[in-house]
Amino acid sequence: MPILITCEREGFWRAGVRHSRTPTLYPDGHFTPEQMELLIAEPKLTVEVVAEPEEVKKNPAPTSAAAKMELLLWAIANMPSKEEEPGAWTSEGKPQVAILGEILGETVKGDERDQAWAKHQERK
């Protein structure tokens, strides 16, 4: 399963990765078992297992705000394009909250979508 890593100190290196205070989502298998042991044992890091979007649909357990943000960012990045499915987008060019909710299997509020959309735009 994907993991979300947050570091108490910006720029701290562990397992070959520079970690950030901003929660960062890593896909399943990104780290070797040995690296995972190092990450989990490191007190400067918070390592959280995140359900994959398909699992969220099956088991909509509550997630942390940071994990939900990363899932929203994942959903936005995997949305069909405006050309492929214009109805999935608002007239302002933002993803429809209903579509994001369908992808994640949980209710998405407009302000959550707006925050994720702004972060998505920053990352581009």
Helices and strands as residue ranges (DSSP letters): E 3-7, E 13-14, E 17-18, E 24-26, H 33-41, E 45-49, H 53-58, H 65-77, G 86-88, H 97-104, H 110-123
